Amino acid sequence: MRTVARMVDAYFWTYDAQALVELSHLTYFVAMQRRRYITKGRESIPGWFERGDAELFSAIDVAQRSAGIVGDILEIGCFQGSSAILLGYLRRANERLVVCDLFQDVTPSLDEFHLRQNSYAGLSRESFEANYLKFHEKLPEIFAQPSTTLSGEDLARTFRIIHVDGSHDYEIVRSDLLLAKSLLVPGGFVIFDDIITLHAPGVTAAVWEGVIHDELLPVYQTQKLYGTWCDPLEVKIPKEFTQFTHDVCGHTMAHLEYPAARRSLLTEVLHRVRSSRR
């Protein structure tokens, strides 16, 4: 097993360019934990957090570290913790990770689509905490309440990353957007999930209204929209992405596409070993 582990580590650092970028700004141990979660651990947690967005979250954090930007991290809507766990790896010792979710009390607020799909069956605060503690020693700050009850006065303008993945209701997303505007520091990014999802038109309407009327600058788009209210920080996009540039509402925005998930590291290592023996 030790030999296999060394092979995996050797492959990881030799062939993963993004890992090398992260290593230049992180300790070896932290960089390894983060990368292992992005490539493998993330898949063990229920949810819809795609590899491409995980890579982009990490790239934004590296850019912020390089620019000397310090700040807290907020997630609205954490489900079973797949993205919150990665955000826990982005958090530095002097920063907070704050999550807000209704957990098992979410059912009364669900739309028809999610009620029919039974998308949140089994969701509870206990399940989130159990998943999070598989990867971290301490839980984040948890607000088990509607995001509409959060305020800028309570949280303060100290946040460098805000991930909004909660309600799909237009009015609530609108409230989340205005909250994010009051909390985000210069050089920060706000990230809205489900920007182009068929069953979430309320998200699309609220976020693009924010672009048109509330000075939100759209920077990147995947299944999520990445934006800011200041001059966008320059982020080194991992080479695996394909980028397409668009002019939208007077702003230049890139939509990013990430290839299908690559084979697991172990599978790849074994493949290379077999090939070398031929």
C-alpha positions as a LaTeX table, in Angstrom:
\begin{tabular}{lrrr}
\hline
Residue & $x$ (\AA) & $y$ (\AA) & $z$ (\AA) \\
\hline
Met1 & 0.00 & 0.00 & 0.00 \\
Arg2 & 2.86 & 2.40 & 0.76 \\
Thr3 & 4.28 & 1.81 & $-2.70$ \\
Val4 & 0.91 & 2.56 & $-4.31$ \\
Ala5 & 0.55 & 5.69 & $-2.17$ \\
Arg6 & 3.99 & 6.91 & $-3.30$ \\
Met7 & 3.03 & 6.24 & $-6.91$ \\
Val8 & $-0.18$ & 8.20 & $-6.51$ \\
Asp9 & 1.69 & 11.10 & $-4.92$ \\
Ala10 & 4.33 & 11.04 & $-7.64$ \\
Tyr11 & 1.67 & 11.09 & $-10.36$ \\
Phe12 & $-0.24$ & 13.81 & $-8.56$ \\
Trp13 & 2.65 & 16.24 & $-8.38$ \\
Thr14 & 4.19 & 15.32 & $-11.73$ \\
Tyr15 & 1.10 & 15.56 & $-13.92$ \\
Asp16 & $-1.31$ & 17.94 & $-12.20$ \\
Ala17 & $-0.27$ & 21.48 & $-13.10$ \\
Gln18 & $-3.00$ & 23.03 & $-10.98$ \\
Ala19 & $-1.61$ & 21.23 & $-7.94$ \\
Leu20 & 1.75 & 22.87 & $-8.56$ \\
Val21 & 0.11 & 26.29 & $-8.76$ \\
Glu22 & $-1.64$ & 25.64 & $-5.45$ \\
Leu23 & 1.57 & 24.37 & $-3.83$ \\
Ser24 & 3.27 & 27.69 & $-4.52$ \\
His25 & 0.75 & 29.37 & $-2.20$ \\
Leu26 & $-0.04$ & 26.61 & 0.32 \\
Thr27 & 1.81 & 24.19 & 2.53 \\
Tyr28 & 2.36 & 20.74 & 1.04 \\
Phe29 & $-0.04$ & 19.12 & 3.50 \\
Val30 & $-2.88$ & 21.60 & 2.93 \\
Ala31 & $-2.41$ & 21.51 & $-0.85$ \\
Met32 & $-2.52$ & 17.70 & $-0.84$ \\
Gln33 & $-5.69$ & 17.61 & 1.26 \\
Arg34 & $-7.40$ & 20.13 & $-0.98$ \\
Arg35 & $-6.40$ & 18.38 & $-4.20$ \\
Arg36 & $-7.40$ & 14.94 & $-2.96$ \\
Tyr37 & $-10.80$ & 16.28 & $-2.02$ \\
Ile38 & $-11.30$ & 17.94 & $-5.43$ \\
Thr39 & $-10.25$ & 14.85 & $-7.37$ \\
Lys40 & $-11.68$ & 12.06 & $-5.20$ \\
Gly41 & $-13.25$ & 12.98 & $-1.86$ \\
Arg42 & $-15.85$ & 15.28 & $-3.42$ \\
Glu43 & $-17.40$ & 12.32 & $-5.21$ \\
Ser44 & $-18.16$ & 10.61 & $-1.88$ \\
Ile45 & $-20.51$ & 13.39 & $-0.73$ \\
Pro46 & $-24.08$ & 13.60 & $-2.11$ \\
Gly47 & $-24.73$ & 16.73 & $-4.13$ \\
Trp48 & $-24.26$ & 18.46 & $-7.46$ \\
Phe49 & $-20.86$ & 20.12 & $-6.99$ \\
Glu50 & $-19.02$ & 19.56 & $-10.27$ \\
Arg51 & $-15.27$ & 19.07 & $-10.67$ \\
Gly52 & $-14.94$ & 22.15 & $-12.87$ \\
Asp53 & $-16.46$ & 24.45 & $-10.25$ \\
Ala54 & $-14.30$ & 22.88 & $-7.55$ \\
Glu55 & $-11.24$ & 23.69 & $-9.66$ \\
Leu56 & $-12.46$ & 27.25 & $-10.20$ \\
Phe57 & $-13.14$ & 27.78 & $-6.47$ \\
Ser58 & $-9.57$ & 26.69 & $-5.79$ \\
Ala59 & $-8.13$ & 28.90 & $-8.55$ \\
Ile60 & $-9.94$ & 31.94 & $-7.13$ \\
Asp61 & $-8.56$ & 31.22 & $-3.68$ \\
Val62 & $-5.02$ & 30.94 & $-5.06$ \\
Ala63 & $-5.43$ & 34.27 & $-6.86$ \\
Gln64 & $-6.70$ & 35.92 & $-3.68$ \\
Arg65 & $-3.81$ & 34.56 & $-1.64$ \\
Ser66 & $-1.34$ & 35.79 & $-4.25$ \\
Ala67 & $-2.96$ & 39.25 & $-4.12$ \\
Gly68 & $-2.85$ & 39.34 & $-0.32$ \\
Ile69 & $-6.65$ & 39.34 & 0.03 \\
Val70 & $-7.84$ & 38.10 & 3.41 \\
Gly71 & $-11.48$ & 37.57 & 4.31 \\
Asp72 & $-14.15$ & 35.22 & 5.51 \\
Ile73 & $-16.16$ & 32.72 & 3.44 \\
Leu74 & $-19.96$ & 32.38 & 3.38 \\
Glu75 & $-22.12$ & 29.66 & 1.88 \\
Ile76 & $-25.89$ & 30.01 & 1.65 \\
Gly77 & $-27.37$ & 26.55 & 1.09 \\
Cys78 & $-24.93$ & 23.77 & 1.96 \\
Phe79 & $-27.05$ & 20.62 & 1.42 \\
Gln80 & $-24.88$ & 17.62 & 2.43 \\
Gly81 & $-21.64$ & 19.62 & 2.42 \\
Ser82 & $-19.92$ & 18.84 & $-0.88$ \\
Ser83 & $-18.94$ & 22.45 & $-1.60$ \\
Ala84 & $-18.72$ & 23.51 & 2.06 \\
Ile85 & $-16.02$ & 20.90 & 2.65 \\
Leu86 & $-13.88$ & 22.41 & $-0.10$ \\
Leu87 & $-14.53$ & 25.90 & 1.27 \\
Gly88 & $-13.23$ & 24.57 & 4.58 \\
Tyr89 & $-9.95$ & 23.80 & 2.84 \\
Leu90 & $-9.87$ & 27.34 & 1.40 \\
Arg91 & $-10.33$ & 28.95 & 4.81 \\
Arg92 & $-7.18$ & 30.18 & 6.51 \\
Ala93 & $-6.59$ & 30.05 & 10.27 \\
Asn94 & $-7.56$ & 33.70 & 10.77 \\
Glu95 & $-10.74$ & 33.44 & 8.68 \\
Arg96 & $-14.29$ & 32.22 & 9.29 \\
Leu97 & $-16.36$ & 29.80 & 7.27 \\
Val98 & $-20.05$ & 30.54 & 7.78 \\
Val99 & $-22.83$ & 28.35 & 6.36 \\
Cys100 & $-26.56$ & 29.05 & 6.35 \\
Asp101 & $-29.17$ & 26.38 & 5.62 \\
Leu102 & $-32.65$ & 25.30 & 6.69 \\
Phe103 & $-31.56$ & 21.64 & 6.69 \\
Gln104 & $-34.50$ & 19.35 & 7.57 \\
Asp105 & $-36.85$ & 22.34 & 7.74 \\
Val106 & $-36.42$ & 23.12 & 4.05 \\
Thr107 & $-39.49$ & 21.16 & 2.82 \\
Pro108 & $-42.15$ & 23.91 & 3.28 \\
Ser109 & $-40.08$ & 26.28 & 1.10 \\
Leu110 & $-39.44$ & 23.87 & $-1.81$ \\
Asp111 & $-40.86$ & 24.50 & $-5.27$ \\
Glu112 & $-42.93$ & 21.97 & $-7.20$ \\
Phe113 & $-39.94$ & 20.53 & $-9.06$ \\
His114 & $-38.02$ & 19.61 & $-5.92$ \\
Leu115 & $-41.09$ & 18.32 & $-4.15$ \\
Arg116 & $-41.78$ & 15.95 & $-7.03$ \\
Gln117 & $-38.15$ & 14.89 & $-7.29$ \\
Asn118 & $-37.84$ & 14.47 & $-3.52$ \\
Ser119 & $-34.41$ & 16.05 & $-3.98$ \\
Tyr120 & $-33.75$ & 16.73 & $-0.31$ \\
Ala121 & $-34.76$ & 13.41 & 1.22 \\
Gly122 & $-32.47$ & 12.56 & 4.11 \\
Leu123 & $-31.13$ & 16.10 & 4.48 \\
Ser124 & $-30.52$ & 17.12 & 8.08 \\
Arg125 & $-28.10$ & 19.20 & 10.04 \\
Glu126 & $-26.73$ & 15.96 & 11.49 \\
Ser127 & $-25.99$ & 14.52 & 8.05 \\
Phe128 & $-24.22$ & 17.73 & 6.99 \\
Glu129 & $-22.12$ & 17.79 & 10.14 \\
Ala130 & $-21.20$ & 14.12 & 9.82 \\
Asn131 & $-20.04$ & 14.62 & 6.23 \\
Tyr132 & $-18.07$ & 17.75 & 7.08 \\
Leu133 & $-16.29$ & 16.10 & 10.01 \\
Lys134 & $-15.04$ & 13.31 & 7.75 \\
Phe135 & $-12.64$ & 15.88 & 6.31 \\
His136 & $-12.22$ & 18.57 & 8.98 \\
Glu137 & $-11.68$ & 18.55 & 12.72 \\
Lys138 & $-14.05$ & 21.43 & 13.51 \\
Leu139 & $-17.41$ & 22.49 & 12.11 \\
Pro140 & $-17.93$ & 25.88 & 10.46 \\
Glu141 & $-20.20$ & 28.50 & 12.00 \\
Ile142 & $-23.72$ & 27.30 & 11.25 \\
Phe143 & $-26.83$ & 29.46 & 10.93 \\
Ala144 & $-29.82$ & 27.10 & 10.75 \\
Gln145 & $-32.24$ & 29.79 & 9.62 \\
Pro146 & $-33.58$ & 31.44 & 6.45 \\
Ser147 & $-30.94$ & 33.41 & 4.58 \\
Thr148 & $-33.37$ & 36.34 & 4.46 \\
Thr149 & $-32.83$ & 36.77 & 8.21 \\
Leu150 & $-29.08$ & 37.36 & 7.79 \\
Ser151 & $-27.95$ & 40.97 & 7.71 \\
Gly152 & $-24.90$ & 42.97 & 6.76 \\
Glu153 & $-24.83$ & 44.47 & 10.23 \\
Asp154 & $-24.56$ & 41.03 & 11.84 \\
Leu155 & $-21.94$ & 39.58 & 9.48 \\
Ala156 & $-20.03$ & 42.72 & 8.37 \\
Arg157 & $-18.15$ & 43.39 & 5.14 \\
Thr158 & $-15.41$ & 40.82 & 5.70 \\
Phe159 & $-16.12$ & 38.13 & 3.07 \\
Arg160 & $-13.88$ & 37.28 & 0.10 \\
Ile161 & $-15.92$ & 34.33 & $-1.21$ \\
Ile162 & $-19.72$ & 34.05 & $-1.02$ \\
His163 & $-21.37$ & 30.97 & $-2.53$ \\
Val164 & $-25.14$ & 31.32 & $-2.97$ \\
Asp165 & $-26.73$ & 27.90 & $-3.48$ \\
Gly166 & $-29.92$ & 28.16 & $-1.46$ \\
Ser167 & $-33.47$ & 28.90 & $-2.50$ \\
His168 & $-34.44$ & 29.18 & $-6.18$ \\
Asp169 & $-37.22$ & 31.63 & $-5.36$ \\
Tyr170 & $-36.71$ & 34.97 & $-7.10$ \\
Glu171 & $-37.39$ & 37.13 & $-4.03$ \\
Ile172 & $-35.04$ & 35.10 & $-1.84$ \\
Val173 & $-32.24$ & 35.05 & $-4.41$ \\
Arg174 & $-32.71$ & 38.80 & $-4.81$ \\
Ser175 & $-32.31$ & 39.17 & $-1.04$ \\
Asp176 & $-29.21$ & 36.93 & $-1.07$ \\
Leu177 & $-27.68$ & 39.02 & $-3.85$ \\
Leu178 & $-28.17$ & 42.30 & $-1.99$ \\
Leu179 & $-26.79$ & 40.70 & 1.17 \\
Ala180 & $-23.71$ & 39.57 & $-0.74$ \\
Lys181 & $-23.25$ & 43.10 & $-2.10$ \\
Ser182 & $-23.13$ & 44.41 & 1.46 \\
Leu183 & $-20.61$ & 41.76 & 2.61 \\
Leu184 & $-18.09$ & 41.29 & $-0.21$ \\
Val185 & $-14.64$ & 42.86 & 0.12 \\
Pro186 & $-12.65$ & 44.25 & $-2.85$ \\
Gly187 & $-11.11$ & 41.35 & $-4.74$ \\
Gly188 & $-13.88$ & 39.05 & $-3.58$ \\
Phe189 & $-16.16$ & 36.83 & $-5.64$ \\
Val190 & $-19.85$ & 36.03 & $-5.25$ \\
Ile191 & $-20.92$ & 32.76 & $-6.88$ \\
Phe192 & $-24.54$ & 31.95 & $-7.77$ \\
Asp193 & $-25.49$ & 28.35 & $-8.45$ \\
Asp194 & $-28.11$ & 27.21 & $-11.00$ \\
Ile195 & $-27.75$ & 30.29 & $-13.21$ \\
Ile196 & $-28.70$ & 28.31 & $-16.33$ \\
Thr197 & $-30.70$ & 25.47 & $-14.75$ \\
Leu198 & $-34.14$ & 24.84 & $-16.27$ \\
His199 & $-35.91$ & 24.40 & $-12.95$ \\
Ala200 & $-34.45$ & 27.61 & $-11.44$ \\
Pro201 & $-35.75$ & 30.56 & $-13.50$ \\
Gly202 & $-36.00$ & 32.62 & $-10.31$ \\
Val203 & $-32.22$ & 32.43 & $-9.91$ \\
Thr204 & $-31.61$ & 33.51 & $-13.50$ \\
Ala205 & $-34.01$ & 36.45 & $-13.19$ \\
Ala206 & $-32.67$ & 37.69 & $-9.85$ \\
Val207 & $-28.99$ & 37.43 & $-10.77$ \\
Trp208 & $-29.27$ & 39.12 & $-14.16$ \\
Glu209 & $-31.42$ & 41.81 & $-12.59$ \\
Gly210 & $-28.48$ & 42.33 & $-10.25$ \\
Val211 & $-26.23$ & 42.80 & $-13.27$ \\
Ile212 & $-28.59$ & 45.30 & $-14.89$ \\
His213 & $-29.67$ & 47.30 & $-11.84$ \\
Asp214 & $-27.27$ & 46.57 & $-8.95$ \\
Glu215 & $-23.82$ & 46.88 & $-10.57$ \\
Leu216 & $-22.98$ & 43.17 & $-10.33$ \\
Leu217 & $-20.14$ & 42.43 & $-12.78$ \\
Pro218 & $-20.44$ & 38.97 & $-14.40$ \\
Val219 & $-16.96$ & 37.48 & $-14.76$ \\
Tyr220 & $-17.27$ & 33.72 & $-15.35$ \\
Gln221 & $-20.13$ & 31.35 & $-16.05$ \\
Thr222 & $-20.30$ & 27.58 & $-15.71$ \\
Gln223 & $-23.50$ & 26.16 & $-14.23$ \\
Lys224 & $-22.78$ & 28.95 & $-11.76$ \\
Leu225 & $-22.23$ & 32.66 & $-12.29$ \\
Tyr226 & $-19.10$ & 34.17 & $-10.75$ \\
Gly227 & $-19.25$ & 37.91 & $-10.21$ \\
Thr228 & $-18.08$ & 40.86 & $-8.16$ \\
Trp229 & $-18.81$ & 44.52 & $-7.44$ \\
Cys230 & $-15.28$ & 45.80 & $-7.97$ \\
Asp231 & $-12.55$ & 45.44 & $-10.57$ \\
Pro232 & $-12.35$ & 41.66 & $-11.10$ \\
Leu233 & $-9.29$ & 39.97 & $-9.66$ \\
Glu234 & $-7.15$ & 38.27 & $-12.30$ \\
Val235 & $-7.51$ & 34.50 & $-11.89$ \\
Lys236 & $-5.30$ & 31.92 & $-13.59$ \\
Ile237 & $-7.88$ & 29.56 & $-15.09$ \\
Pro238 & $-6.74$ & 25.91 & $-15.08$ \\
Lys239 & $-5.65$ & 24.81 & $-18.55$ \\
Glu240 & $-8.27$ & 22.05 & $-18.72$ \\
Phe241 & $-11.02$ & 24.62 & $-19.19$ \\
Thr242 & $-12.14$ & 25.80 & $-22.61$ \\
Gln243 & $-12.99$ & 29.52 & $-22.51$ \\
Phe244 & $-15.44$ & 31.51 & $-24.63$ \\
Thr245 & $-15.76$ & 35.29 & $-24.31$ \\
His246 & $-19.08$ & 37.16 & $-24.44$ \\
Asp247 & $-20.12$ & 40.81 & $-24.21$ \\
Val248 & $-23.11$ & 40.99 & $-21.86$ \\
Cys249 & $-24.81$ & 44.19 & $-20.71$ \\
Gly250 & $-21.66$ & 46.15 & $-21.40$ \\
His251 & $-19.41$ & 43.67 & $-19.59$ \\
Thr252 & $-16.96$ & 41.07 & $-20.89$ \\
Met253 & $-17.68$ & 37.63 & $-19.42$ \\
Ala254 & $-16.13$ & 34.22 & $-20.09$ \\
His255 & $-18.12$ & 31.03 & $-20.07$ \\
Leu256 & $-15.97$ & 28.09 & $-19.05$ \\
Glu257 & $-16.38$ & 24.44 & $-19.98$ \\
Tyr258 & $-14.61$ & 21.64 & $-18.14$ \\
Pro259 & $-14.06$ & 18.20 & $-19.74$ \\
Ala260 & $-15.59$ & 15.03 & $-18.38$ \\
Ala261 & $-14.03$ & 13.86 & $-15.14$ \\
Arg262 & $-10.74$ & 12.14 & $-15.66$ \\
Arg263 & $-10.05$ & 8.65 & $-14.42$ \\
Ser264 & $-9.16$ & 8.32 & $-10.77$ \\
Leu265 & $-5.53$ & 8.85 & $-9.85$ \\
Leu266 & $-5.08$ & 5.24 & $-8.88$ \\
Thr267 & $-6.58$ & 4.00 & $-12.13$ \\
Glu268 & $-4.31$ & 6.32 & $-14.07$ \\
Val269 & $-1.21$ & 5.23 & $-12.14$ \\
Leu270 & $-1.96$ & 1.55 & $-12.68$ \\
His271 & $-2.54$ & 2.20 & $-16.36$ \\
Arg272 & 0.87 & 3.91 & $-16.66$ \\
Val273 & 2.59 & 1.08 & $-14.79$ \\
Arg274 & 1.06 & $-1.57$ & $-17.04$ \\
Ser275 & 1.98 & 0.43 & $-20.12$ \\
Ser276 & 5.61 & 0.75 & $-18.99$ \\
Arg277 & 5.88 & $-3.03$ & $-18.65$ \\
Arg278 & 4.85 & $-3.73$ & $-22.22$ \\
\hline
\end{tabular}
